[in-house]
Each structure stands twice: as structure tokens, then as C-alpha cells.
Amino acid sequence: MPASRTDSSPIDHGRIEDVDVSTEMQGSFLEYAYSVIYSRALPDARDGLKPVQRRILYQMADMGLRPDRGHVKSARVVGEVMGKLHPHGDAPIYDALVRLAQSFSLRVPLVDGHGNFGSLDDGPAAPRYTEARLAPAALALTENLDEDVVDFIPNYDGQFQQPEVLPAAYPNLLVNGATGIAVGMATNMAPHNLIEVVGAAIHLLDNPEATVEDLMEFVPGPDLPSGGIIVGLDGIKDAYTKGRGSFRTRAKVSIESLGPRRNGIVVTELPYLVGPERIIEKIKDAVTAKKLQGIADVTDLTDRHHGLRLVIGIKTGFDAQAVLEHLYRLTPLEDNFSINNVALVDGQPQTLGLKELLHVYLGHRLSVVTRRSQFRLARRKERLHLVEGLLVAILDIDEVIQVIRTSDDGEQARARLMDVFDLSEAQSEYILELRLRRLTRFSRIELESERDKLKTEIAELEELLASEVLLRAQVARELDAAAETYGTPRRTLLLNGGPVQPRSRAAAAAADLQIADAPCRVFLSATGRMIRAELTADAAGGGIVPPARRSKHDAIRSWVDTTTRGDVGAVTSAGRLVRFSPVDLPSVPGNSVQLAAGTRVDQYLGLDSGEHVVAIVPLTDGPPIAVGTKQGVVKRVSASELGTKHDVEIIALRDGDRVVGAAPASDGAELVFVASDAQLLRFDAASVRPQGRSAGGMAGIRLSDDAHVITFAVVGASAFDTVVVTVAGSSTALAGTESGSAKVSVFSEFPAKGRATGGVRAQRLLRGEDALTLAWVGSDPRAVGPDGAVCALPEPGAKRDASGTPLEGVVGAVGAGIR
């Protein structure tokens, strides 16, 4: 029995309030939701960082962990961030730090990690075993924090200050993407290429009314850290327009010979955040469940030196292409990525399209540059004020010393200096602290130089702050500098095709998963882009319809009529012929061909560095293929001599020689060489007998000293509208810096000569010009600049040896119009 209470004092129950449970739960849940959304899960649209990521980068910068300093233990970084800025545990801080260092998670890593920071299939080591410091790109996010460029807010206990947002010299949210799950909402943003995003940002800065279509000319799609292939661009356009969309990513694969009569599928790039072990596991599950047939073995040959290499052996008698289509459907070799562009704007979560994301970032960057300029202006005015006071003191130093010596104390000395020399309090205080070594004649010269420099800088800053145009130009220059410093080439290939569609069991059993072998035309642009156009019937009677307006890269180097699964040959500058099928090329309707939508041919074929495709040619029993080289060698080889190998040598090149052109050439055609010393030679193709593919060719044009061939072309017998385009300039000028002069002449004005002769002059050089930099022979010429934009050429009809007309812009390449 409990003890009875003997005293009669009343029981104090404390303060009791009746609270409605539903109201309390609703209020508490909303507070929790707001905390998660604003303080943890969603990135800020300005710097693209969540609070924990921002605190990590700021604290590492405050600790001096720059790229030129040594690494420190990750546990130390985590401890500093947790102790000073982040009111949560150490595990989420380390998880965020690890992701900032993973090159397979971020397109531009922000932390330089040393040690095991994990892989796509394994987690990282503990923070006591890893080390970290800032990556170079992180400096661009944290620069100028000491110049009042952003607001600072108290930390969780009010003892320290932290930036509300980082200055962010490039659009980090688009470049590195973001993932986060909040309460009732989530964000999932794909990484992009820094150079492309900066190009779009500058375009929007110069053209505020630009549309999403205009921006997509700069940012055609995401650029994933793991590379791979993005299939289908419709979902990407939806995401760029509305903030929500999805796209399919495929592994980059090739079908290779693994031995006699045995092929295999070699995977060198995987979809975003998909690891090789996951692929192997899914393949084993599908084989065990008898959903997948034809797999002999799977070998992971991935290493640090050669990168990813997953080899999938195919059993004898199975079609590797059909097996690959099954793999796309049953394994993560083809994966889906859903875009949900949710980010914080002024503290509120919003779903943003591409234009809105860039607009928010540019507004932030304009504010950063404005505040930085105001800070620098104020500091320079303060310094100028002090320098002018010092000059007054140095000019009359004896009287200054006398005033100071006759004063009773420092306060009286300061007051008398202000009264006698008409100085301010700050100037007088500065003079009182003046060291005797500053009284030399050289110090006076230094001060006068500093005064003049400060006045110049103040004028420049005032001019910058007074002009919106100059302010935007400054932002554009800084964006360009960031792209040049931290940008890298695109890794992900974009294909405007459709993903693998689910098929019925009967269709899967038939293993007929190939795309229909329909007629098509393959175009190679003068800027190195390749695309496949469907041959459609139009009102004019069928074929290709040229675009209504000229767009970027629409200058054709060569084109071939073939079928979707047919074979096409790509002749490279190294004298190789690479056989390929156009089935995986970006496909467009024949009535809307835009070469800007094509893919880079060197990426599509996987060429070596420094090697490029000079032409594409048919591999049918047609005319022999004519090849011309930089040293003036010519050769014709029949298609039947090339065999069926994937990669063959089409000409044996001498040391230092390169192929400059190739095209089919019948006996009735003419071969044309144009040399850098402005000589053009045309002669009959029949004078060059066909040779075997291992032969070295014969003399085509006799070159003068220091001259080389810049163009080789084939002109058909019935080409009555053929013209010759030549562009002259200085051979010592950097590419893309000099426009030069150009001339368009009728081809028939150039007399034919014999093979191995010197030809005739094609253009008279002007003062300052010493060579031809470009030349092209064909009909319907199109010129494009280094960025692929259309350039104007002079009207045709100039005499063959006349001088050129100065160009308004730089011509990067010349080709034919789409036909």
C-alpha cells in the first residue's frame, strides 16, 4: 500500500493548458517542413548549393584549404563545420563532403579528395582515413567573400557568421545539378556542361527576350559526368520549358571481335550513377530467369588507368545487336532520368525552367558584381583620402613636425593638424602614425603614382556602376573566364532517337529488334557534325528539302545516300577508312534538316586526338575513291579493295603527310588541288590509275617551297555551276583572329593542266596576306564561322587571279548547301 499523505497542503500540478491536438500537429509539422525545405534539402537557385554544402565550402575556405595547400583529414573539416556552422550530426556533413569530391556525381567536383571517397558500387572510407582540400573550381564559388558581395547571417548559436549565399562565378546549379527530398516536394536536376551553360547565360544577358529554343542552341541537353548517350530530346525540352521532364540515358557500347568467330559487347560508359556491379547483377538475374539468352560471360576489366571496360561475351550463333537491344530493355544499360527543377528563390521553393534558372543566377551575379564594385570604390576613396593627406604632410613636413612637437598630447596634435593644414580627422590620425622612412623623395613619388592610379580606378568603378551595359559586360567577361578556366569538353553524346520500347513476348522470341533499314542520306558538315536525314517525298517530287532559314553548321563537306543499317566509310586525315553504320546517328526528317542537331563525328567514331574526318564516302561498287594529301599526293582506290574490315588503311602516308580530301571519282571527273601559295591545279581523274589500298599514291601537284595543299576536291563532268572559293590571310595569325579576304570565281575560268604540274594562280594576295588559309570547290557555297554561324561571302564572278574582297567576319569553314 502506498504511504498516505499526512499534510493537508494542496498539490501543485503546475501550469496546464488545453491544446487541440490537430492544431498542434499541424503547426509543428509546418515548422518541421519549412526547416527541411529551407535549411536542409533544397538548393538555392543562386549558387546551386544546399546549406550543408555551402557551409562546408565556406569553412574549408576559411581554414585556408586551397588547392595549392596540403590535404587535411576529412574528420577535421567535419568537426569544424559541425562545431561552428551546422547544427546537425557529423554523418550528413561527411556524406555531403564526399559527394562534392566524387567526379562521377558532379560534373565539376568542388572538393579535391585524397583517399577512398567511394565508387558507384561502394561507399567511402571513414572520415579519419580520408583527406580533403578545395578543388580549383570551388575557389570561383567562394571568391571575393571579404568584399561585401553577399549578406552574412549568424550561425545556429549566434557566435559566428556565415554567408547566406556564395558569390558563385558560374551557374553551379545547372553545371553540377542537385538531388534532394524535402517534405511534400523533391528536386532532381541533371548536370550540364560548364562551357555550354556559360554560353547560354551570356546570350541571355545580351538578349533578355531570348526563348528557350534560342538557349538550347547553346545548351542542347545535359552533360553527365559518366558520359554515355542521351536518347530522345523531347523530354529535355519539356524540362527546359516547364521545369519537369525526363530523358533516357544509354551506355556507350561497341560490338567488337573477342576472338575467332566470337563477338562481344564492350561497355565503356554507363548511364548516370549506374555502376558496373549493378549491371552484372541484373544480367545474371535476367539469365537465371531465362529472360535473356545469348550471353556467354561478363568480365569487368575496369581499372584506374584505362577507365570503365565491361566486356559481355556473346554466344556463337546469336546476333550481338539483337542481344544488345534486349540488354537495353532488361538492364540499367538504358536508364531513365526524371528532371524536377525545384530550387529556392527568395526563400520560396519554385519549379524553374532553363531560362528562369539562368535569369535568377544572372540577377545574383549582377548583384555580386555591383556590391563588389561599390565596396572597392569605397575602399579606394578612403585610400585616396589618406594618400592626399600624406602628400600634404610630405610637402610641408618641417611645419608638420613643428606642430606635433609643440603640442602637449596626441589629441591636441591631431586637432592642430586639422586646423593648420585643413585635414580631416582620419588624415591627421594617419599622419601622426607616419613612419620616418616614408619621408624620402622616393616615397613622395610613390604616393603621387598611387594617387593617380587610385583616381583612374575610381573613375573606372564609377563609370561601371553608372552603366548597366558595362555592368553586364563585366559579368559576361567573368563568366567567360570561368568557362575557359574550369570548362571541359562535352562527355555525353546526344541522339535525337527514341528509347527501346517494350515488346510482346512473341516479338522478343523472334529477336528482330532492329530499326527498319530505310533509305536515308548522311550529311557531314564542314564543322565536323554528322546527321542522318530520312528520304521523304515532298511536293517537289521527293528527296531532301533545304531548311527555310540557314542555321548553324549548315555547310556540307560531303554526303552519302545509303540505308539506315547500311555501311558508310569515313576517310580520316590519318589515311584511314573507318566503316560505320548510320543507325545510331541523330535522325531528322528530310524536310527539316538542321546540322546543328547533329553529333560530333570524331566523338561518334571515337577517333584519336588530332585525327579528323575529311569526307564520308559510299562503300558500294561505284567509282573509285580519290584521295588527296597535304604534300600533293593523289590516289584512287576501288571500294572492292577495301574489304569488310571495320578500320583499314586507304593510303600509305609519308612522314608528316595528312589526307586533306576524298570523294568518289569516275574517269570522266576532274581532280582539283588548291595550295597555300594560291595555286590551283585541275586535271583528269583518268590520269590517276586505281591502286591497292596499301599503295602510297602518285604525284598530284608540284608544290613550291614551304607550300602545302589546303583543299582537294572532285568535280563531276556535268558540274556547270561549280565555283572556287578562296580565303587569303596571314599564315602567322592565330586561327579565328583575322577575317582576311575572300573571292568566289567560276571553276571554268581555271585552265586544266597535266598531273604533277604547278597549276595556275587562284587569287592575288593583298598587303599583309602571304597565303591562302581556306579554299573550297563545288556548287552553292556556304561559309560558316568558328562557332558554326553563317558568314557572308562575296558574289561569284571574280576573275580567277583577282584579289579578294575583305570579309566582315572570320570564316572557319566553307561547304555546300543542304541538298
Number of C-alpha atoms within 10 A of each C-alpha: 3 4 5 6 7 6 6 6 7 6 6 6 6 6 5 6 6 5 8 8 9 9 10 11 11 11 12 12 13 13 12 12 16 15 14 15 25 19 15 16 23 26 28 26 30 27 24 27 24 24 20 25 20 22 25 25 27 24 19 21 18 11 12 14 21 20 17 11 10 11 17 15 16 23 19 14 24 24 16 17 23 18 14 18 24 20 13 12 12 16 12 13 21 22 17 15 25 24 19 25 23 21 18 18 22 21 26 26 21 25 26 24 24 16 14 16 24 14 14 15 11 11 12 16 13 13 23 10 14 19 20 27 28 26 21 18 22 25 18 19 22 21 15 18 19 10 15 15 24 19 12 15 13 13 16 14 10 10 9 12 15 18 19 15 26 28 22 24 26 29 26 26 25 26 25 25 24 25 17 17 14 17 14 7 14 17 22 19 24 24 23 28 26 28 24 24 28 27 19 23 29 21 17 20 20 14 11 12 11 14 13 18 14 16 22 18 15 16 23 21 24 25 27 29 27 24 23 25 24 30 23 19 19 15 19 23 22 17 23 26 18 17 22 22 18 18 23 20 28 24 24 20 19 15 17 15 13 15 8 6 9 15 20 23 22 23 20 19 25 28 25 26 14 19 19 21 14 15 19 19 11 17 22 17 15 16 13 11 9 9 14 17 16 17 20 11 14 18 13 15 11 14 9 6 6 9 11 19 18 22 22 23 22 23 17 13 10 15 14 23 17 16 19 21 19 21 21 18 16 19 18 23 27 24 21 16 17 17 22 23 29 27 31 19 16 11 12 12 20 14 17 24 21 24 25 17 24 25 19 18 25 22 12 21 25 17 16 23 22 19 17 19 22 19 16 17 20 14 15 19 16 13 15 20 16 21 21 16 21 22 19 17 23 19 12 11 14 11 15 20 13 10 16 18 11 11 15 9 10 12 10 14 21 23 16 19 24 17 12 11 15 13 22 17 13 14 22 24 20 15 22 16 8 13 8 7 7 14 16 10 9 10 14 17 12 11 18 16 12 16 20 12 14 19 15 12 16 20 13 14 19 14 13 20 18 11 11 13 12 13 20 19 16 15 21 22 13 17 23 19 15 18 20 13 13 14 19 14 10 17 19 26 22 23 20 19 17 14 18 16 10 11 12 8 10 8 11 16 11 9 16 13 17 11 10 10 12 12 15 26 21 23 27 29 29 26 25 24 24 29 27 29 26 21 21 16 13 12 8 8 8 12 18 22 19 16 17 9 7 16 16 18 30 31 30 26 26 20 21 18 17 22 21 23 18 18 20 22 22 24 27 24 22 23 23 21 25 21 22 17 14 22 19 17 22 21 24 20 15 23 19 14 25 21 30 20 20 24 21 20 20 18 15 15 14 10 14 10 7 8 15 19 27 23 27 26 22 21 24 14 9 13 17 24 22 24 28 32 29 24 23 27 24 27 26 29 25 21 22 14 14 20 11 12 9 13 15 17 17 28 27 15 22 11 6 8 17 21 29 26 26 28 25 23 25 20 15 12 18 20 26 24 31 30 30 23 24 27 22 27 27 27 23 21 25 15 13 20 13 18 18 17 23 15 16 16 25 17 17 26 29 19 19 12 7 7 18 21 27 24 25 29 23 26 24 17 12 9 13 13 11 18 21 25 28 24 27 30 23 19 14 9 9 8 14 13 10 16 19 22 25 23 28 26 24 20 21 14 15 19 13 17 16 14 22 17 15 19 25 18 17 27 27 19 21 17 8 11 16 17 21 28 25 21 28 26 26 23 19 14 20 23 25 25 20 16 13 22 17 22 19 14 23 16 10 14 14 18 16 22 18 15 18 23 18 17 18 13 19 20 29 21 26 30 26 20 19 22 15
